Amino acid sequence: MRAATSLALLAAVALVAGLSVAQPSEDEGERWVLDELAFRLSYSDQRGRGGQSQAGARRHRDGTIRGSERLHVINPIARLGVRQNERVRHVLTIPVDVVASASADALDVVSRASLWNEAVSVQLATTIDATGDDHLSLRGSYHLEETLRSLEVGAGFVRDLACDNATLEASLNASIDWFDPITPQGFDWGYEQRRALNANVGVSQVLSPTTLAAASYGLTRQWGLLEQPWNSIPTVPTGGTLTNRPREVFPGSRLRHAASLQLLQRIPRAGGTLRLRYRHYRDDFGLVADTARAAWVQWLGPRLTGELSYRLHAQRGLRFFTPFIPNPAELPLEPRTADSDLADFRAHELGVKLRWYFSRNGARGTESLDVGYLRYRRPWMRIDTASVGYRRQF
């Protein structure tokens, strides 16, 4: 039912946008105009096994207990940009996730409650040009899914320097989640909360007519119930028989650091652009991750571009990650998790994308259609994602 409502919401957005394009106002006093319209549809097929899943869980030769994490995700997204006047612009984004899961969490082994699950978000961002060099941004979003409600607000500031050849930026964001935690044994605690406060600073600099560099740093403090109570941990008693699993447990607060560097280098003779990005992450749970991505965007004709990308992610997992725990009569409530996303691993992602431009900065604006494919691999996990997108700027 919620999926139908979400898709109907996207259809309504498309209809309103279509009417706005088909019937532009001739009143010169009317300043609200639609200047961007974009839609994207992606489909992901995930195949793998993880310690938090009880679907067909079994013990493997390496001693770990893993269950099926097979799922399918359909993700339509709509984006509308509206210019209120010369100084103010609004962007509305509505992403929808429809997930078909292979009953991966503890309760689903019996109830299959997540066989189908839907989530929808409504995000609104506003940019205000205070002066020619100073720009203020405001954003807010609301997220709704099966047992979770989330609200996020934020504000940012960008200062253009050196005749627009450099920028300084800063932002502050706050979020709160309300959710109904249910333990693997089916006990309902009632609603709980988690909160987060995030601050970011960044700088970018044009190094040459064909080179742009940027750097950023973000600090996030989270507190509240940070674990996923429905995630369970494999338990192996002395006799080797699988029994009821305990839930995972996290500390009550978390401090996260993230720093990134980017370099864009256009090579006119080759007709392409090289994009490099590196990100370092660490937190006080012991998780340390390094991510490097390289992409080459090449003009294949007057209206066609191709992009080839590769991403490498290497991480050291949480210090309290465990593939399984013994099964005494009573387990101490100390930090623990068997979530394979938080373990030690290396992941590789290879992507390809083609984009066709119907028009480029002409009388009709810029209009394009793209198709893409991503292959993500790590130990015990593979995800294939196909996408198609349309964008028009007026």
N, C-alpha and C positions, 0 to 999 in steps of 0.2 A: 504494500500500500504506500509506504513512504517512498519507494523507488518511483512509483507512478507519479506521485506528487512532485518529486524532485525533477523528473523529466518534463512534467507539465510546466514547472517553473522555468526551465531552460527554454521550452518552446514559446512561452509567453515573452521571454526576453528577446528571442529571435524575431517574433512577430512585431514587437514594439520597435526594435531596431530597423526591421524592414520597412515599416510604415514611415519611420523618421527619414530613411534614405529615399523612399519613393515620393514623399511629399514634403520637401524642404520648405521652410517658411519663407515667404517673400517679404515679410515685414522686417525692414531694416532695423527696427527697434528691438527685435527679438534677438538676443545674444546667445541663447542656449543652442548649441549645435552639436550634433554627433560627429566626432572626428576619428573614432576608431571602433571597429567591430571585428571580433575574433571568436572563433570556435575551434575546439580541439576535442578529438575523441581518441582515446587510447585503450588498448586491451593488453593485459598482462597475464601470462600463464606461468605459474610458479610450481616447480617440482623440487621437492627436497625432504629432508628429515631433520628434526630438531628435538632437543631434550624436553622442551616445554609441552610437546604434543603427546597425547595418549592414544591417538588414532593409529592402531596397528603397531603400538610400541613394542620394541624388542631389543634385546641386548646384542651388540655387535662385537666383532673380534677385538676391537680396541678397548673394550670394557664399557663403552658408553651405551646409554639406553635412549633410543630415538624413535619418534613416531612420525607419521606422515604430516607434512606441511603443505600439501597440495592445495592450491586455491587459484581462482580466477578473479580478476579485477577489471571492471569496466568503468572508465573514468571520463565522462564528458565534462567539458569546461566551457563556459561562456564568459566573454569579457567585452565590456562596453566602455568607451571613453567619451566623455561629454565635456566640451569647453563652455564654461559659463560666460566668460568674457576673456579679454586679452591677458588677464592676470590669474584667473582661477580655472582649474581643470579638475574633473572628477573621473575616477575609474571604478567601475563596478565589476567584480569578478565573482562568479558562482561556480565552484567546482563541486562535482557529485561523484561519490565512489559507491559502486555496487559490487559487493564482494561475495563470491560463492566459495565457501570454505569447505575443506575436507574434515570438518569437526576437529580442529586442531587443539582446542583448549580442553581443560579437564572436564568441565560440566558437559561439553558437547558429546562426549563419548556415549552419554545416555540420552540427553535431551536434543542434541543436534541443533541447539539454539542459534548458532551462527552459520547454519547451512546457507542462508542468505542474510546479508546485513547491508544496510544502506547508511550513507553519511552525506550530509550536505552542509556547505558553508556559504555564507554571504559576506563578502569583503568589500569595503568601500574605502578608497584612498583619495585624498584631496591634496593638490599641489597649489600653493599660492606664491606668486612672484611678488615678494614684498618690494624689491627694487630690481634693477637690471642684473645685479650680482647676488642677491640674497633670495633664497627660496625656502619656504616653509612647507612641510608635509605633515598631514594628519591622516591617521588610518584607524579603522576599527573593523572587527570581524566577529561573527557569531557562528559557532559550529554545533551541529546537532547530529547525534547518532544513537545507536541502540541504548546504551546506558550512560552516555556522556553528553554534557553540555559545556561549552567553552566560550568565554568572552575575552577578547583581546583588544587593547587600545594602544596607540603609540603616536609619537610626534618626532619629527626630524628637522634638521636645518642643514642647508647646503650653501656654501659661500664660494662663488667663482672668483678666481684670482688670475693675474697676469693675462688680461685680455682673453679670458675663458680658456687659457692653456693649462690651468690647474684648478682643483677643487679641494675644499675641506668640508667634511660632513660629520654630523653627529646625530644620534637618535636614541630615544628611550622608549621602551615598550613594557607593558605589564599585561599579564594574563591570569585568568582564574578558571579552573576546571571543577565542575560538579559531576560526580559519578556515583553509581550505585555498586559498591564492591560486593561480590559474591565469592566466597571461598570455594576451593575445589570440592569441598564436602557439601556445598549447597547452602552454607550459612550466610544470611544477609545481614551486614553490619548497619544498614541504613546509609544515607548519603554522606560522602566524604568530600574533601576538597584538596586540591593542590594549587599552589600559586607560583608565579615566576616573575622576576624583574630582570630586564635585559637592557644593557647599554652598549652602544657601538660607536666607534670613531673610524674615520677613513680619510684617505687622501689619494688623489690621482694627479698625474702629471703627463703632459704631452712632451715627449723627449725629442721627437723629430716630426716632420710632416707625415711619416708613416708608422710612428711608434707611440704607443700609449702604455703607461705603467700605473698600477694602482696597488694600494695596500690597505688592510683593514684589521681591526681587532674588536672582539666582542666578549663581554663578560655577562654571565647569567647566574643568578641565584634562584634556586628552586627550594620550596619547602612544602610540607604537608605529606600526604600519603603518596609517595613516589612510585611504589611498586604497582604491578598489575596483579591484584589479588586472585584473579582467575588463572594466572599462570601457576603451574605446579612443577615440582621437582621430583625426578625419578628416585624411588626408594628401593633399595635391595637389602632385605634382611639376610641373616646368616644362611638360611635355607635356600636362598636364591629365588624365592617366589615374589613376584611383583605384588605390592599392596597399595592401599590408599596413599595418595601423595600429599605432602604438606605444601602450603603455598610458599611463594617466594617472599622475601622480606628485604626491604631497603632501609637505609638510615632515613632520618626525618628531614634532612636538608642536603643540598648538593650545590657545589660551586663549579661552574664550567667556564673554560677559556677556549677561544677560537681565534686564530690569526691566519690571514690569507694574503697571498701575493698574486697579482695577475699581470700578464704582458700580452699586448696585442701588437703584432707586427704585420703590416701590409707589405706585400711584395708585388709592386705594379707589373714588373716584367713577366712574372709568372701568372698574373691575374688571380692571385689568391691571398688569403690572410691566415696567419698562424696565431692561434690562441692558446696560451699556456696559463695554468692556474695551479697553485699549491696551497694546501690548507693543513694547518696543524691544530689538533684538538687534544685537550687533556682536562680531567676533572679530579675532584678529591675522592672519587670512588676507585681510582687507580686506572681508569680507562685512558689510553693514549692512542691516538690515531693520526696517521699521515695519509693525505690524499693528493695525488697528482693527476692532472687531466691535460691532455693535449688534443687540439682539434685543428684540422686544416679545412678551410672553406675555399672552394675553387669555382670560378666562373667557367661553366661548360658551354656557354653560348650567350647571346645578348639578353636572354630572359631566364636562363636556367643556372642554378648553382648546386653544387654537391658538397656535402660535409662528411668527413671521416673523423671519428673521435675515438680516443682510448683513455680509460681511467683506471688507475691502480689505487687500491685502498688497502692499507696494512694497519692492523690495530692489535694492541695488547689489551686483553679483556679486563673486566672488573676483578679486583683482588679477591672478591668473595664469590666469583663464579665457580660452580662445581657441576660436573656431569651427573652426579648422583650423590646421595647421602645415605648413611646407615639408617636403620629403622628401629630406634629404641622406643620404649613405651611413650615417652614424652620428649619431643624435640625442643631444644632451646630456641627462642625467637631471636636468633642472631642473624645479621645480614647474609643472604644467600640467594642465588638465582641459577637457573639452568637455561636461561634464554640464549639461544645460539647466536643472536645478534650482538650479544655482549661478551662473547668469548674471543680468544685469540684466533685470528684468521687473516688471510689475504684474499682480496676479491678483485676480479678483472671484469671490466665492462667495455665492450666494443659496440660502436654505434655508426650508423650511416643515415644520411638524410638528403633528400632531393627537394628543392624548392623552385616552383615555376612562378614567374612574375607575369601576371596579366597586364599590368601597367606599372611604370616606375616613375614617380614624381611628375607625372603628366597632368593633363586636365582632369583625369579621373582619380588622381591621387595614386597611392601605392597599393596594389592588390596582389595577393599571392596565395598559392596553395602548396602545401608541403606534405610529404609522406616520409616516415622514418621507421627504423628498426633498431632495437637495443638488445644485446645479449649480455646478461650478468651471470658470472660464475664465481662460486667460492666452494670450499669443501662442504659436501652434503647439500648444496643448493644450486639451482639454476632458474633464472627468470628470463623469459622472452617477452618483449614488449613491442607492439606495433602501434603506430599512431598516424593520424591524418589531421591536418589543421588548415584553417582558412583565416586570413587576416586582410582587412582593408583599412587603410588610413586615408582620410579625406582631406 
